[in-house]
Amino acid sequence: MAASFLLLLTSVGLFLSAQAQDCSKPVGGDNMDLKGDDILLQTFPDGIKVTFACNVGYQSVGGSASITCTAAAWSPLRMTCERKSCGAIGDVPNGQVDYSEGIQFGDKLTVTCDPGYDLVGNSIIQCGHEGWMGRLPVCEVKHCDPPVDPTIGSFYPVKETYEYREVIQFSCPEPFTLNGSKSLSCSETGVFQPAAPKCVQVECKEPVVKFGHWDSGSRGPYTYKTTVMFKCNEGYRMTNSATIICGINSQWEPELPKCEPVECEEPVVKFGHWDSGSQGPYTYKTTVTFKCNEGYKMTNSATIICGSNSQWGPELPKCEAVPAVQTTTTKSPESTTGRGHFNICLVRGIKDYSGMFDLFTVQSLDWSLNELLTLIFC
Ligand SMILES: *[C@@H]1O[C@H](CO)[C@@H](O)[C@H](O)[C@H]1NC(C)=O
């Protein structure tokens, strides 16, 4: 009984001491785990050696992967794991590889094709445990279908299909004119640009300009880009372009010249006024005659004519103040006393009082404009 009790105590003691020597589950570094079935255990007996392995996508960059349990403690783990790198994948002709996310495990690269190229394959490839998971796509050049055969005219070269950037040239037989672009290019969207031209027959009508006449240029037939210059008849003036060009739509461009009757501006004569003639509108060859206001004298022609250039000719009448002239005698009214009888031959000024006066009469005149008045005694 006692022996068996002792035995029990011993086995308990052994069990306890064995428990005290065991290690608990070791904790590894980042991105690693215990290798094999060890991962299932919770306690590890004294003296056992376990090995760590890097997780998928990671690789050891040195240091021992094994540790040993000694008296309930694990030896230090030296191994470190680092994300695997897939490296560069290579170039894609006519495309770009975007590695901006990185080239390590889990990173993705993106391939894009240059304008005018189509991507065939996968544009996104991920970096896996064993390298890039997939093949690079290819960038295939875009193609354009040939344009629809024109009814008139042709293009060159003729092919079943055209590659991006290829150019074709159109031409028209005589007497047709190409309406549109002569050359088309296979664009990056896979269609020819710009739109295909057409061969059109251009002929403009005989241009008729009212109050005008042919001046120079073509006499017809009026084919594409034919030019004619017009002039207006006398007394008319051009209000738009004198030159017209036969356009692609068989219309004259910019538009037929317009001849409008000439008109002169309202004539304004300073210190003068209308006397006779037209009072407007002042068309070509209209005449107006002016008179100067009192105290002013006309120094050029009183009559003007509206010229073909819309200008009055010869020039607008000019009215100038009559200049004051000094007394041309030694005698003057002031020096005379009484009612002497001086004959005055001429009184010039604002009013023309020429004539024979005696002094009394002279004194009774309106002298308010004295400065402009001159008495010439005789
Ligand atoms: C020429 O082309 C223009 C632009 O496409 C079009 O508007 C015009 O009608 C064409 N003219 C003729 C005579 O076909």
The ligand as an SDF file (V2000), in Angstrom:
LIG
                    3D

 14 14  0  0  0  0  0  0  0  0999 V2000
  -18.4960   69.7820 -100.5100 C   0  0  0  0  0  0  0  0  0  0  0  0
  -18.2470   69.3330  -99.2140 O   0  0  0  0  0  0  0  0  0  0  0  0
  -18.9170   70.0620  -98.2090 C   0  0  0  0  0  0  0  0  0  0  0  0
  -18.4760   69.5280  -96.8820 C   0  0  0  0  0  0  0  0  0  0  0  0
  -18.5860   68.1710  -96.8260 O   0  0  0  0  0  0  0  0  0  0  0  0
  -20.4240   69.9580  -98.3810 C   0  0  0  0  0  0  0  0  0  0  0  0
  -21.0720   70.7230  -97.4060 O   0  0  0  0  0  0  0  0  0  0  0  0
  -20.7840   70.4270  -99.7630 C   0  0  0  0  0  0  0  0  0  0  0  0
  -22.1540   70.2370  -99.9750 O   0  0  0  0  0  0  0  0  0  0  0  0
  -19.9790   69.6990 -100.8130 C   0  0  0  0  0  0  0  0  0  0  0  0
  -20.2480   70.2830 -102.1060 N   0  0  0  0  0  0  0  0  0  0  0  0
  -20.5950   69.5660 -103.1450 C   0  0  0  0  0  0  0  0  0  0  0  0
  -20.8310   70.3190 -104.4090 C   0  0  0  0  0  0  0  0  0  0  0  0
  -20.7200   68.3660 -103.0910 O   0  0  0  0  0  0  0  0  0  0  0  0
  1  2  1  0
  1 10  1  0
  2  3  1  0
  3  4  1  0
  3  6  1  0
  4  5  1  0
  6  7  1  0
  6  8  1  0
  8  9  1  0
  8 10  1  0
 10 11  1  0
 11 12  1  0
 12 13  1  0
 12 14  2  0
M  END
$$$$
